[in-house]
Amino acid sequence: MADDKSNAAEYWKANVRLIFGCLAVWAFVSYGCAILFRPLLAGIPVGGTDLGFWFAQQGSILTFIVLIFFYAWRMNKLDAKFGLGE
């Protein structure tokens, strides 16, 4: 019983760590690159516009989609590690 509780606590800790990591990447790309660092990225041309604008319009959306697939892949590995696979 105690082993199940410690296993569940480890699983939840790993899950929360993964969520916070994904949120940190999302926040950096969405707010950092698109808003805070936009003046620094303004001189880099991408697709006819500057990189800061590109991150605000396209980059944050594409990063979010990549994060969805990354999270699903890592959670499947985490589930398999703890014996909770489908």
RAKAWO-V552765 format. One record per helix or strand of 3 or more residues. SS is the DSSP state (2 for helix, 1 for strand). FROM is the first residue (numbers start at 1). TO is the last residue. If there is no record, write none. Layout:
ss: {SS	SS}
from: {FROM	FROM}
to: {TO	TO}
//
This chain:
ss: {2	2	2}
from: {2	38	51}
to: {36	41	81}
//
